[in-house]
Amino acid sequence: MSTRALSSLPLPPSTLAVLKESGYETLGDLKCYQSPDQLTDGKPLAPILLSLDDDKGYTKALKIPLSASQSLFSATQDPSRTGASSSASPLTQSLASIVSSRKRSLDVIATQCSPVDSLLNGGLRRGHILEISGPPGSPKELIAKGIMNSFIMAGEEVLFVDCQNATNPASLDELLKNPRHRRLVSYVEMHTLPELMIFFNNTTNYLASRPNIALIVLNSISFPFLNAFTLKKSAKSVLLEQIKQKLLKLCTNRNMTIVSTTQLSTKLIKPDGSSGSFDTEGARGMMMAPFGAAYLPPGRSYRLQVTLDMGRSGTLRLLSSPNTRTKPSGDGNRKDQPRQMVNQNVIIKQRFLLGNGNLISLNEVA
């Protein structure tokens, strides 16, 4: 039986997460399964973990997609069917596929949102990251869907990673007015922190099986961290640094474009700029992104913040970009202080009106 690692197979990240949590690491660990039906209950996109009971001489089904079960069972019978051996370099294969299949002429992608295009000097640069943060109810996903639509209309594939169950596949269908475009969008759910980290650790293998994916949308990326109540601050910093390095490699090695949405949360700040609490005299609440820029490669990332007023108007702010520096907005050099743009030769704020399913620019403020 093969000792090939399951993580080297072109499987959905949610399936890999189920297998890992079940204790399966190699093809040999699955020798007890006699058919694909024993690996699944036939309900796709339902990664519910069930366990293996060897002592009683029977197996319980892992609720993973049927297509993944068939691939796994085929691999256990003949490992050579899955492609290259485990010693092959997935990164080398991915780079080769890029050279042969990706020769894109457009370096800037229109976001289909004129205020955002103005802030980004014409659109989002390919191979870069755009973080869109905002309070609940702000049109973060609306901007992300506009960027998705630009890639889809160009015939390029998109991977949508839903981290909060806030956007289901049915809502994405509204973008896909042409039924032929449905094949260009892949949808996966990553609601827990272990699932999210497994996804990032296996992106090379995952994308090797889908070499035409040009855009990854990480929807509500902060949610799995917020649900990890026992996660220590030091461990969180390590994980965010790992995500930063993975994102950097995706941008530089694969010229991947990435859009990340995150929800602003209220943080209490003392008059001196340090963190406060409800009992701190003079502390004031500020809406801030939960990670700041800790997970974003600075030379590849744009940070955009969107807020709504009482009506249907609002403001877009460019917090930072690859071509600008930032500095603390107050005195001192504390990391948790808000930061402001130093280069004033760019537009850093746009007023907009939300209407007809889009953001309409009202004015430009330098």
N, C-alpha and C positions, 0 to 999 in steps of 0.2 A: 504494500500500500504506500502511496506517495506521501512524503513528508513536506510537500510544498505548502507554503503558508497560504491560508485562505485570503489574507490581505492582498496577495499578489494577483488574485482573480478579478476580472472586470465585473464586480457585483455592486449593487446600490449600497451607499453608506449605511442606510437603515438596516439592510440585511447583514452587513458586516458587524454592526453593533449588536444585533440579536445573537449572532454566532459567537461573538467574543464573550458576551455576558453569559452565554450558555456553557462556556468553557471550551469551545471548539477553536483550535488554532491552526490545524493542518487538515489536509484532505483525509489523512489516515484516521483522524478522530471521528469521521463520519461513516466508518466501515459498517456500523450496525444498521444503517438504513438500506433497505432493499429496493425502494422505488421513490420517485419524486413525490408521490402522494403522501408518503410518510413524513416528508419535510414541510408540508404545507396543508392548509385546510381549504385552499382554493380561493381565499379572499385576498386580493392584491392590496398592497399598501397598508397592511395591518401587522406591523412588526411587534406582536405581542409575545412575550417571552414565556415559553414553557420548558420544563426540564426533562432531562433524560434519566430514566430509572433502570440502570443496568442490573441491579440486584433482583428485580422481578422478571427480567428477561424480555422486556418489551420497551418500545420507544414511544414517546409522546411527540406529536407533531409540533414543529416550530412554525409559527404562523408567519411565513415569509412569502413573497410573491411567487406564484407558480413558475414563472419564467426563470427566476433565480434558483428554484428547487431543481428544475430540469438541468440547468447549467451545472449545478453542484453535483447532481447524481451522475451526469455524463463525465465530469472530471474525475470522480472517484473510480469509474470504470476504466477510463483511458485518459490519464493526465495529459497526454500529448495533444488532445483535442482542444485544450484551452489556449493553445498558442505556444509562445516561447517558454522555455524552462525558467525555473525560479531564479537561476543565476543570471538571466538576461537583465539588462539595465532598462527599467521602464522609462527613465528620463531620456535615455538615448533614443528609444523608440518614439517617444512623444516629440522630441525635437526633429526627428526625421520626418514625422508626419506633418509637422508644421511647415518644413521646407517644401514638401511636395504638394500640400493641399491648401496652404494659406498664403496667398499673395494678394493682400488687400490694398487697394489704392487709397482709401479714405483713412486719414490719420485722426480726424476729428469727427465725432458722431453727434449730430443734432439731437437734443433731448426732447424735441417737440414741445418745448415750453420756453417761450421767448425770454422771460425774466431770467431763467437759469442759463440759457445760452449767452445772454449778455454778461452775466457774472463770470462765466467760464470762457469768455472771449471767443464765442462762436460755437461752443459745444464741448463735450467730454472727449479728451484725448484718449485714443486707443492705448491699451496697456497701462492705464491708470485707474485709480480708485476714487470713487465719489461717495463720501459719507453724507447721508441726509438725516439730520436729527430734528426733532420737533416734539412738542407736547402732544398728548392724546387728542385726536381729532384733526390734527394738521395734515395737509395733503402730501405726506411723505411718500406713500405708496403710489399716489397719482403721478408724481415725478418719476418714480422708478419704472412704472408701467409705460410711460412715454418713451423712456430710453429703451426698454424692452422692445417696444413696437418698432423703433428705428432699426434695431438689429433684425427683427423678424421680417420687416419689409425688404431688407437687403438680402434675405435668404440665409441668414446666419442663425446658428442654434444658440439657445439660451437655457441655462440651468437655474431654476428658481428654488432656493433653499428657504423653506418656511420654518422659522424657529419659534413661532408663537401660535400657530394655528389661526392666524389672523387673516390669511388669504388662502382660500381653497381653490382647487383646480377649476371649479365651475366659474368662479369670478374671473379667472385668467382667460376663460373662453371668450369673454366679452372683447378681449383684444384680438382674438383670432377670427376675424370676420371671414377670412378665406379658410375653409376646412383643410386645405393642403398645408396651412401654416402650423397646424396642431403638431405635426411631427417635428417641428423645430423647437418645441418647448418641452423640457424635462422638469418634473416636479418631485421634490423629495422633502420629507418632514424630519426636522432635527429639534425635538422639544426638550431634550435633556443635555446637560453638559458633556457626559461621556459620548453620546451620539455625535455631538458637534465636533469634539476633538478627534474622534475616529474619522469623521469626514475629512477634516483638514489633514490628518496623517495619511490618508489614502487618496488624496486628490490626484496624485500622479497616475496611479493605477486606474482610478475612475475615469479620468479624462483620456487616458490612452485608448479606452474602448469607445470614446466619443470625441474624436479629434477635431470635429467641426464646431464644438462649443466655443463661442467667442465672448460670451457675457455670462457672468455669474451674479445673481442677485441674492444677497444675504438679508432676508427680511426679518427685522427685529432681532438682530444678532445678540443684543444684551439680555434677552429674556432667559436663555438657559443659565446664565450666570446669576441672575436675580433669584432663580429658584434653587440655586445651590447654597442653601442657608448655612451649611457647616464649612463652606470653603473659606480658608484663611486668606488674609490679605496678601501674604507672601506667595501662597500658591496661586492666587488669582493673577498676580503680576507675572509669574512664570508662564502661565497659560496664555496670557495676552501677548507676551513676547514671542511665544511659539507661533501664535496666529499671525503676528506681524511678519515673521520670517517666511511663513508659508505664503502669505499674500504677496510678499516681495518676489519670491521665486515664481509665482504664477504670472506676475506682471512682466518680469524680466525674461524668463525662460520661454514662456508661451505667448507673450504679448496679450495676455488675458485682460479684459476690462471687467471691473468689479464695481457693483453698486451695493452699498450697505445702508440699511435704515436702522435707526435706533431711537428709542423714546427718551425724551428729556425727563429728568426727575428733579424734585426740589431738594436743594442742599442749603443748609443754614451756614452763613458765613459771618465771622466776627468782624468788627470794624478794622482789625489789622490784616484781614484777608485769610486768616486761618479758619479751619472748620469749627463750627459751633454747634449748639443744641438749642432746644426750646427753652432751656433754663439760662442760656447765655444772655446777659444784658447787652442790648444793642445789636444782637444778631439779626440778620435779614435773610429772607429766603430768596434763592436764585434758582432758576431753571437751568440745569447743566446736563450735558451728556454724561452717562454713568462711567464711561471709560476715558473721557477726554480723547486725546490722540494716542493713547498708550498702545493700541493694536494696529496703528496705521503707519506704514513706511513713509517718512516725511518727504522724501524726494519723489513720491509717486501719488500723493494723496491730495484731494480737495475735500474741504470740510464745509458743508452747507447747512445752515440752520433756517428752518421755516417756522413762522409763528402766524397765528390768525388773530385778528382783532375781534371785537364783539359782533361785527357784521360778517360780510363775505370777503373783506379785504384783509391783507396781511403783508408781512415783510419777509424777504429772503436776505440772509446775510452770508457773505463768504468769509468764513472764519480764518481759513488758511488755504494755501495752494502750494504746489511744488516750486513756484517761482517767487514766493514772498517769504519774508521773515515775520515772526510774531514776537511780542514782548508782553510781560504782565501788564494788565490794565491799571493796577494800583502800585503802591510802593512795595519794595521787597521782591524776592525771587522765589516765593513759595510755589510749588508745583500745582497746588489746587486752585490758584488764582485764575480768574478769567483772563484770556489773552486777546490782544487786538492786533490788527494788521499794521505793519510798519511801512510798507510800500504804499503810498497814497496815490500812485499813478494808475491804479486800477479801480474799477467800480467795485465797491464792497457791499452795496446795499441796493435792493430793488423792492419797490412797492408793487403789489399785484392785486388783482381782483379775481376771485374764484367764480367761474361761471362756465356753463356749457361743458363741464367735465375737463376744464383746462385752466391754467393760470395765465391771466392777461396782464401784461406790464402796464403800470400806471405812470411811473416816472423813474428816472435814474438819479441816484444820489451818490456823488463822488466822496 
